[in-house]
Amino acid sequence: MAGVEHYELSPGWDLRGPARDALRFAHWLTGPARVPHDNVRLLLSPLKPDELDWSTATGLTALREAYRPATEENVKNALLVELPQCDGDLLWIFWAGHGFHTGKGEMLLPCADAHAGQIRHLNLESMLRWWRSDQVKGDRFRLQTALVDACRMDTAADSRLNFGDNDYGGGATQVGRRQFRLYASRPGEAAKNDAERGAGQFTEELLDEFAGGPSRTASTNWPA
């Protein structure tokens, strides 16, 4: 999971809240959702690291020491190398920060090391295709969900944004794997973020829904 507040591109891109939201989601995963700490990858690029509140993150001592910046290299390593080696039934991808939408229906999520020459990013659609393929071995992660607290602004609206191409390849699609996606905004819309409190509305409502614990989320209707 990733929370990006600070970008190399420009101070104008700085956004207060996503790192805190990712930390709160990590607390829910390793608490009520009972996800093993070793199966969690926490990528944070906060504006002010000293302001991150770890007091509610009971049991996250190891993650506190091991969290990494949300750079493109770290994101790819977590999603393409480390997590596929873990054992689990359900994959959670949580992202909070800026987001863009292309005419091809792709969701592009800028990483902390996005700069003027190239907007380094995660191509969520390509990554989900990879995760649905036989690159993920055996019966691991047959259910996969992406929760994105980000805007979905049109990339064509600003010709200065050079995203380049990010396609992670993959293999044969595995029919038995199912994916669910939930976004904070529609294409062309901005997500709502309370900068004063440092909280995204989507994450707030999401965690309220999950307050009932894993038994409540287990009733979700997973699309094929």
C-alpha positions in Angstrom: 0.0 0.0 0.0 1.2 3.5 -0.8 0.6 7.0 0.4 2.2 9.8 -1.5 2.2 13.4 -0.2 5.5 14.7 -1.5 6.5 14.7 -5.2 9.9 15.7 -6.8 8.0 17.3 -9.6 6.8 20.5 -7.8 5.8 21.7 -4.4 2.5 22.5 -6.0 1.8 18.7 -6.1 2.3 18.3 -2.4 -0.8 16.8 -0.7 -1.4 16.3 3.0 -3.2 13.2 4.0 -2.4 10.2 1.8 0.5 8.9 4.0 -1.7 9.0 7.0 -4.5 7.2 5.2 -2.1 4.5 4.0 -0.9 4.0 7.6 -4.4 3.8 8.9 -5.3 1.2 6.3 -2.1 -0.8 7.3 -3.4 -0.7 10.8 -6.7 -2.2 9.8 -5.1 -4.9 7.6 -2.7 -6.1 10.4 -5.4 -5.7 13.0 -9.1 -6.6 12.3 -8.2 -8.1 8.9 -5.5 -10.3 10.4 -3.1 -10.0 7.6 0.4 -11.2 8.6 2.8 -8.3 9.1 5.4 -10.0 6.8 2.8 -9.8 4.0 2.4 -6.0 4.1 4.5 -3.6 2.1 4.1 0.0 3.3 5.4 2.7 0.9 5.1 6.2 2.3 6.4 9.6 1.1 5.0 12.0 3.7 5.4 15.7 3.7 6.6 15.7 7.4 7.6 12.2 8.5 7.7 13.3 12.2 4.0 14.1 12.0 3.0 10.5 11.2 1.0 9.1 14.1 2.2 5.6 14.9 0.4 5.5 18.2 -2.7 3.8 16.8 -0.5 1.3 14.8 -0.4 -1.4 17.5 1.9 -4.2 16.4 3.4 -2.2 13.5 6.8 -1.6 15.0 8.5 -3.6 12.3 6.7 -1.8 9.6 7.6 1.6 11.2 11.2 0.8 10.9 11.0 -0.8 7.4 8.6 1.4 5.5 10.1 2.7 2.2 9.6 5.8 0.0 6.9 5.4 -2.6 9.2 5.6 -5.6 8.5 3.8 -8.8 11.3 1.3 -8.1 10.0 0.4 -4.7 6.4 0.1 -6.0 7.5 -2.3 -8.8 9.7 -4.3 -6.5 6.9 -4.7 -3.9 4.2 -5.7 -6.5 6.2 -7.7 -9.0 8.9 -9.3 -6.8 8.1 -9.5 -3.1 4.3 -9.9 -2.8 4.0 -12.6 -5.4 6.2 -14.8 -3.2 3.9 -14.4 -0.2 1.0 -16.9 0.5 -2.5 -15.6 0.7 -6.0 -15.8 -0.6 -6.7 -12.1 -1.0 -4.5 -9.3 -2.3 -5.1 -5.8 -1.2 -3.7 -2.9 -3.2 -4.3 0.5 -1.5 -3.1 3.8 -3.0 -3.6 7.3 -1.9 -2.2 10.4 -3.7 -2.6 12.0 -7.1 -4.1 10.1 -10.0 -4.7 10.4 -13.7 -6.9 8.7 -16.3 -6.1 8.1 -20.0 -8.3 7.8 -23.0 -7.5 4.1 -23.0 -9.1 3.6 -19.6 -5.8 3.3 -17.8 -5.4 4.6 -14.2 -1.9 6.2 -13.8 -0.7 6.8 -10.2 2.3 9.1 -10.0 5.1 8.0 -7.6 7.1 10.2 -5.3 10.0 10.4 -7.8 7.8 11.8 -10.6 9.7 14.7 -12.2 9.3 17.2 -15.0 11.1 14.9 -17.5 9.0 11.9 -16.7 6.1 11.2 -14.5 7.2 8.0 -12.9 4.1 6.1 -12.0 2.2 2.9 -11.4 0.0 1.8 -14.3 -2.7 0.2 -12.3 -4.6 -1.5 -15.2 -1.4 -3.1 -16.5 -0.4 -4.2 -13.0 -3.8 -5.8 -12.4 -3.5 -7.7 -15.8 -0.1 -9.0 -14.6 -1.6 -10.1 -11.3 -4.4 -12.0 -13.1 -1.9 -13.9 -15.2 0.1 -17.1 -14.6 3.0 -14.9 -13.5 1.5 -15.4 -10.0 2.1 -19.0 -9.4 -0.3 -21.6 -8.1 -3.5 -20.7 -6.3 -2.1 -17.7 -4.6 -4.3 -14.5 -4.3 -7.4 -15.8 -6.2 -9.2 -12.7 -5.0 -7.6 -9.3 -5.7 -8.9 -5.8 -4.8 -7.6 -2.3 -5.7 -8.7 0.6 -3.5 -7.6 4.0 -4.9 -8.1 7.2 -3.0 -7.0 9.5 -5.8 -8.3 11.9 -8.5 -8.8 10.6 -12.0 -7.9 13.7 -14.0 -7.5 13.5 -17.8 -3.9 13.1 -18.9 -4.7 14.9 -22.2 -5.6 18.1 -20.2 -2.0 18.9 -19.7 0.4 18.1 -22.6 3.4 18.8 -20.3 2.8 15.6 -18.4 5.1 12.9 -19.8 4.0 9.6 -18.4 5.7 7.5 -21.0 4.6 3.8 -21.3 4.5 1.4 -18.4 3.4 -2.1 -19.4 4.4 -4.9 -17.0 3.7 -7.7 -19.5 2.4 -10.9 -18.0 1.3 -14.3 -19.2 -1.9 -16.3 -19.8 -4.9 -15.0 -17.9 -6.0 -17.3 -15.1 -9.8 -17.6 -15.2 -10.0 -18.6 -11.5 -8.7 -15.2 -10.3 -11.2 -12.4 -9.7 -10.6 -8.7 -9.2 -12.5 -5.9 -7.6 -11.7 -2.2 -8.0 -13.1 0.8 -6.0 -12.1 4.4 -6.9 -12.6 7.6 -5.0 -13.6 9.4 -8.2 -15.0 9.0 -11.7 -12.9 9.7 -14.8 -12.3 13.4 -15.0 -13.2 14.0 -11.3 -11.1 15.1 -8.3 -11.1 13.0 -5.1 -12.1 14.8 -1.9 -9.3 15.3 0.6 -9.4 17.3 3.9 -5.9 18.8 4.0 -6.5 20.4 7.4 -7.2 17.0 9.1 -5.0 15.1 6.7 -7.7 12.6 5.6 -9.2 11.5 2.3 -13.0 11.2 2.3 -12.8 7.9 0.5 -10.5 6.3 3.0 -12.6 7.6 5.9 -15.8 6.0 4.5 -14.0 2.9 3.5 -12.6 2.3 7.0 -16.1 3.0 8.5 -17.5 0.3 6.2 -14.8 -2.1 7.3 -15.3 -1.4 11.0 -17.3 -4.6 11.2 -14.2 -6.7 10.6 -13.3 -9.4 8.1 -16.7 -11.1 8.4 -18.4 -8.0 7.0 -16.0 -7.7 4.1 -16.4 -11.4 3.3 -19.9 -10.7 2.0 -18.6 -8.5 -0.8 -19.9 -9.6 -4.2 -16.7 -10.2 -6.2 -17.1 -9.7 -10.0 -15.6 -12.2 -12.4 
